[in-house]
Amino acid sequence: MIDVKETPERLVENGKFHLGAFKKPFKIINSLDADPFGLGGLTPRALRKIRLKDWQHFAVIHPDFYFGTIIFDTGVIAKTFFYIYDRRSHKLSEHVKMLPASSVKLAENQYSGNCVARASGYNLEYVNRYSEGYHEITVDIAAARGLPGVKGAFKVLDDSSRIQPLIACLPLNSRGDRAMYTQKVITPAEGELTVGSELVRLERTSTSALVDIHRAFYPSHFYWKWANFAGFDSKNNLIGATFTDNLIENQKDWNENAIWLNGKMSLLGPVRFDFDPAKTSSKPWSIRDLEGRVELSFSPEGEKIEEMNFGIMKVHYRQPFGKFNGRMIDSGGTAIEVKDLFGVTEHMDSKL
């Protein structure tokens, strides 16, 4: 996956996904028009919907806080959270809801689509306006179970005139009717959130955001290791990266690895993670690519954990958060120093 292509209007045509890396998000992300079971379009649409994993995830890195939020439709149930990590006290506060899939809304596209999750004392909405250069996240969550309430809004400044996103559609089988679509980018963010009684101002010159939009026909057992970070260096350059090692066999040609320097994206080859699965939050991680362009260490400070086992449904999930250090080299040969930039890693191994 070397060339970045012009983006067709529709993700799926004649039952097959357009595969590769693309310049902009698709305007019609019609994953359900593919048939992941290979039955020539005979699979009921409701069954396709059950197998589709669909989410939008945003994270914001502020000098004092890290905010993470998701609306995730697994096809069977929906999960949404908004969590607050206080970088000063190293305290994690997480508001989470498990809801019927029918009770949440996921955006049909990034140009005019909205995501909504609502429950008692929990209101979360993502307004996607890619043509206008932003996603706006509005949150109004009441204090509960000793967790602080959080209220306010912020914009993730996903401006295509300044920042090249990673738009990729990658094959999950050889037929071309089962694939994963992903949109990732590193951007500034701005807005205001009130956490408990504290007003947190998000200034675009010191606050960065991580965008992760995903739609995939994963097999029942899926897994990945992931890392994502962003921040400003000593010269106020916005830098960041996303790295994944997942179930795709041919990661030389098909992967979702990229680095950013001041809005310019550089694609990478395969990336590998070295860490202790039993001590994901207490021991450092090492992240390297196979071309010598990425040499990073990750030092965890805390961790978000999910563990579920209902027999046919299992989730083993670890998301440590902390600081990255090391170096990267972009496609033009520019060396990028990474010094104490904040972000997350993930270890996911699930059956849904």
N, C-alpha and C positions, 0 to 999 in steps of 0.2 A: 504494500500500500504506500506508494511513493508520491504519485501525482495527486494533487487536489483538483477535483473536477468541478465543472459547472453543475449546479443542482437542478435536476429535473423537477417538475411540479409535484409529481406523485412518487411516494416511496416505493409503492408496489404497482407493477404493471403486468398484466397477463398472468397474475398469480405469482410472479417472481419479484424479489427485492432488487433494487438498484444497490450494488455493493461498491464500497470504496470510501474514500474521503472526499468531502464536498465543501464548497466555499461558504454556503449559507444553509440554514435550516430548511427542510422541506416545508412547503406550504400545505401539503396534504400528506399526513403521516398515516396512511391507510393500511397499517399492519394487518388488520383483520381481513383484508382482501386476499392475503396469502393463505395457503392451507398447510399448516405445519405438520399435518399427519400424512401428507402425500396421497390424498384420496381424490385428486383431480377436482377439487372444489365441492365435494359432496359432504364434507364435514360441516355439521350445523354451526352457524355463527356463534351460538351460545357456548358451544364446546370450545371453539377457538378463543373466545373471551376468557374462559376459565384458565387457559394455559398462558395467556398474555400477562407479563409482569410489567407494570406501568407506573413510573414515578417521576416526580420532580423534587429535587433536593437543592437547597441553598444553604450555604454557610458563610458567615461574616466574621472576619478577623479584625478586631478592634484592639488597641493597645492594652485595654484592661479586661476585655471579654472575648469569648468565642461563642457565637450563636449558631445553632444548627437546626434545620427544620425540614420535614419531608411530608408529602402526601403520597401514599404508596397503595396502589390497588394490586393485590396479589392475584386477582381473578376470582378468589373465593371470599376473602375478607380484606378489609382495608386497614391500614395502620397509618397513623399520623403522630408526629411529635414536634415539640419545640423545646430545645434544651439550651441551657445557659451554663457556660463554664466561666467562672470568675477566675481570671488568670492571676489575680493578686492573692486570693485565699486558697486557690486550687480546689474550689468547691463546685460540684456539678449538681444542677437542679434540672430535672427532666419532667415535663408534662407530656404524657403519652396517652393515646386513645386507640383502642381496637374497635372497629365499627363494621357493620355490614358493607360489603363493597358497593351496594346500591345507594348508600348514604353519603358517598363522597363523589366529587366531580373532578376529573382530570382533563386538562386542556387538550383540545384536538390539534392545536398548532401553537407556535410561539409568536405568531403575528397578531392574533386577536383572541386567543383562548385563555380561559381562566381556570384555576383549580380552587376548589372549595372543600373545606372540612368543618363541620359544625356539630357540636354536642353541648350538653349543659355546661355552661361556664367555659366553653372552648370554641373560639371562632378564629379561623385561619383562612386567608385567601391570598392566592398568587395571581396577579394580573400580568399577563404576558403581552408586551407591546414591542416586539423586536424591531419592527419598522421604525419605531420612534426611539429606539435605543435603550429600552429598560424593561426590567421585570419589577413590579412593585409588590412587596409582601406586607400585608396588613395583619396584625395579630392583636387579639383581645382575649386573654386567658386569665381567669380568676385565680387568686391564691387558693391553694388546696393542699391538704396533707403536709403542712409545713413548708411547702414550696412557695416561693414568691410569685405574685401575679406579674404578668408582662403585658404591656399595651403600647401600641404605636405603629409606625410604618417606616419602611425604608425602601429605597430603590437600588437595585443592582444594575449598574450602568453598562449593559451589554450592547455596546454601540459598534455596529459592523464597520463604520467608517474609520474607527480607531483600533479595533481589536478583532483579530481573526479567530473565530471559534474553531474548536475541533468538532466537526460533524462527520460521523462515521457510521456506516452500516456494514456489519461484519457477519460472515456466514456461520451458522451453527449446524449446518449439514451440507451435503454435497449437491442436493437438488436445487438449492436457492430459494426454497419456500419456508425455511426456518432461519431467522436471523435476529440480530440485536442492533438496535438503532440507538445512538448516543450523541448527546450534545454537551460538551464541556468547554468552559472558558474561565479565565482569570480576569476579574474586572475590579474597578473601584466601586464603592457603595457609599450612599449618603442617606441620612434620615435621623429619626429619634425613636428611642425605645425607653419606656419607663419600667425598670425592673424593681419590684417592691416599691420603695420610695425614692429610688435613685434614678435620675434622668441621665441617660447615656446618649450623647450626641455622636453620630457617625459622620465624620468628615471625609470627603472623597480623597483628600491628600494624605490621610493616615489610616483609612479603612479599606480593606480589600475583601472581595467576595469570590466564592467558588460556586460555579453553576454545574449541576449534574442532572441532566434530563435523559430519561432512559425508557425504552420500550423494547421488550425482548420476549421471544418464544423460547425460553430456556427449557431444557429437559427437566424431568422431575427432580433430579439431583444436579445442583449447580453450585459453583464455588468460585472464589476469586481471592486474590490479595490485591490491595489497592492502596495508593498513597496520593495525597493531594495537599498542596500548600501554596501560600502566596504571601506577598509582603513587599515592602519597599527597602531598597538597599541604601547605602550611605550617600549615594548620589540621587536619591529619590526616584530611581527606576523601579517600576512595578515589574516584579518577576514572580514566576510560579511554575507549577508543573502538575501533571497527572500521569500516574503510572499504574498499569494493571497487568497481572499475570493470572489468566483465567483458564477456562476449559477449552478455548480455541487451540487446536493442535498446531496449525501453521501460523505462529505469531510473527514470523519474519515478514509475511505478506499481509497479515490481518491482525491489527492490534489497535489499541486506543491510548497510545503513549505520546505525550507531547510536552514541550516546554515553551514558556512565553517570556519575552523580553520586550517591555514597552509596547505591547499589543501585537508584536510579531510572533506567530506560532511556528515552531519547528517540530516536524514529525520525527519520531524515533523508531528504532527497531525493538526487538524483544527486551524486556526488563525482568530481572530476577530479584527476589526478596530472600534475605537470610535473617531468620528470627527464631525465637524459642516459642512454639505454640502454647506451651504451658505457662509462659511468663511474658505474655505480650505487653503488659503494662509496667513491668519491672526491669526488663533487660533491653538494651538498645537493638534496633533493627539496622540492617545494612541493605542498601538498595543500589544495584548496579545494572547498567545495560550491557549488551553483548558487543557493543562497538567502541567502548571506552569513552563515551560521552557523558556518562552519569556516574558519579561516585558520591554517595550520600550516606550519612548516618542519621538516624532518627532516635531521639531521646524522649521516651514517653513521660508524661507528668500525671496522667490520669487515664480513665478508660470508661467507655460506655459498653455495657454488656447486655446481650440478649441470649437466653437459653430456653428452648422449648422442645418438648418431646411428647407428641401425641400419637406415636406409632407411625402412621402414614405421613404425618407432618412433623418435621424436625427443623429447628433453627439453632445453629451454633454461630454466634456473631460476636466479634470483638472489634471495637473501634477505639484504639488508644489515641490520645491527642497530646501534642508536645512540639518539640522544636527539631528542625532539620538543619544540618550543617554539611558542607562539602562543596562540590563544584559540578557544573554542567557546561556543555558546549553546544551552542545552537548550530543551525544548519549553515550559517555563514562563517563558522569557526571562532566566534566570539566566546571567550571564557566567561562564565557567570559564577561569581562567588555567592554561595548560599551561607548566610551567617545568622543563626538563631531565628529562622523564619518559622512561623507557627502553622500547624496544619494537623492532618490526621492520617493514620494508616487504618487498614481494615483487614480482618481475616473472616471471611464468610464461607460456611460450608452447610448447605441447607437442602432440605427435601420438601418441596411444596407442590 
